[in-house]
């Protein structure tokens, strides 16, 4: 699969949902192979990991009937590959859901799961979490410089699309503003959730 050439289809969606089920299978070899394929999908189709979030969040909830293999598979999917983990997804809406669920996840006495939570996952966040952008502001000077790509550009290649209209530029700025406001809300909500969990005394 090549993310620059392959369109994301309903078949891809169905496969990712099925792979998520296999990635938490009772059988270790099935889990490992499904996880490897799932990680390839995440790399090929940015943000397709959002299709797995409902299952991941459900599997993290405290449930006495949850088997160890399913919980372990869930943690491995979240951990992902080195340098590419849902723990450090560059999307505040994802972190706003995933981190509190992980902090409040069920406990286990199995050494392998304790190591996953206390060493692998905690260590990954500590080592690889970058400062994420909350807001992106586009000044008028930047817009004016961008306009010159069409009006004063003497080099090749030329833009392959038409000059954006004032309405398109205005809509783009509105979308950017809305995204900034959403990111701030997700961030504040995430902080409140984490602080609430720490102060609850139930961890």
N, C-alpha and C positions, 0 to 999 in steps of 0.2 A: 504494500500500500504506500502511496506517495501523497502526502497531504496537499501538495501543490497541483496534483493531477486528478485525484479521486474525489468525486462528489459524495457527500454524506447522504445515504439513502435510508429508507425505512428498514431495509434488510440489515444494514449496519447497526441500526438502533436495536433491532431484535436480537442480533448476535451479541451485542454488548450486555444486554439484559440477561441473556442466557449464560454468557461467560461469567457474569457476576455470581450467578447461582453455583456454577461449577467451581469458582474460585473459593467458595466456602464449603466445599464438599467434605464428607467424612473421610475420604481417601486422600492421603497426602500427595500422591503422584498426580491425581486429577487436579487438586488445588494448585500445585506448582505450575503445571502446564497451562491451566486456565489463567492464572495470574500473569504469567509471562506473555500470553497472547493479549490479555487485557491491557497490559502496560504498553504493548506495541500500538494498540488502538488509541490510547491516551496520547501517545507521541505523534501519531499520524493525524488525529482529528482533535485539535485543541478544544477544550471545554466539553468534550463528549463525556468526561468523567462525571458530569452533573447527572447523567442517567443512572449512575450507580449510587448516588447520594441517598435516595430513599431507603434502599436496602442496607447501606452502611449505617445510617442513623438508627434504623430499626434493630439491627444486630447489636448495636452498642447499648441499647436500653437494658436496664437490669431485669433479667428474666431467668428464673430458676430452671426453666426448661431448655435454656440455650446450652448446646453441647460445646465442649472445649474446642473442637475442631472448627466449628463454624465461627466462633469468636476469634480464634487464632487467624483463620483465613481473612476475616474482616480487618484485623489489625495489619496483616501483611499487605492487603490492597491499599489501605490508607498510607502505609509506610512507603510503598512503591519502590522504585529503583533509586539508587544513589543520585542525587541531584535532580530528581523528578518525583516529588511526593505531594500528595494532597494536603499534607501538613503545612506546606508552604505555597499552596496555590495562590496565584496573584489575583485573587478575587475575594473581596471582602464579604460578599454574600455567602460564599462557601465556608470561609473561616468562621463566620458568625454562627453557622449551624454546626460545623464539625468540631471545633475546639471544645465548646461546652459539653457536647455529647460525649466526647472522649474523656474529658475530666470527670464526668459523672457516670462513666461506664461501670459495668458490673465488676466486682472483684473476683480474683481467681487465685487459688493456691498452687496452681501448676507453675513450676519454675520457668518453663519456656515462655509462658504468657507474662509472668512477672518481669522477666528479662526484656521482653518486647516493649512493655509499657515503661519500665523504669530506666532502661538503658538505651534501647534502640530508638524508640519514639521521642523520649525526652531529649536524648543526645542529638537526634537529628534536628529538632527544632532549635536547640541551642547553637548548633554549628552552622546550619544552612539558612535560617530565616533572615531574609533581607528586610530592610525598611520598605514597606509598601506605600505606594502613592495613594494619598487620600483625594487630592484634587489636582486637576490639570487646568491651568488658566492659559487662554490663548489671547495675547495682547493684540491690539489693533495694528501695531507695527509689524507683527508676524503675518497678519493677513495681507497687509500692503506688500510685503516682500514676496509672499506667495503669488500674488497677482502678477508680479513681474515675470514669472515663469512663462506666462502666455504673451505678455506685451513686450518684454525687453530681452527675452532669452535668445541668444545668438548661437547657442550650441545645440548639439544633438544628444540624445533623442528629444523630440518634441513630445508634449503630453498627448496621450492617445485618446483623451476624452475632451469634451467641450469645456470651455471656461464656465465655472459655476456661477449661477445667477445670485443676485443679492438675497433672494428668498432662500436658496439652498444654503448659502453661508449663514444666514440668520438661523435657519433650522438646525444647522450643525452646532452653532454656539448654544442654542437652547438645549440640545441633547447633551452636550458636554456639561452644562450647568446642572441639569437634572442628574447626571451620573455623579457629579461631585457631591451633590446633596445626599444622594443615596449612599455613597461610600461613607460619608460622615455619620449618617444614621446607623449604618451597619457597624461601624467602628464603636460608636458610643454604646450601642446595644450589646456588642460583644464584651466590652469592658464591664458593663453592668451585670451581665450574666456570670462572668468569671468571678467577679467580686462577690456576687450573691452566693455562688457555690462555695467559695472559701469561707464566707461568714455563716453559712448555714449549719456547719458542724456535722454534716451528713456524709462527707466524703470518706 
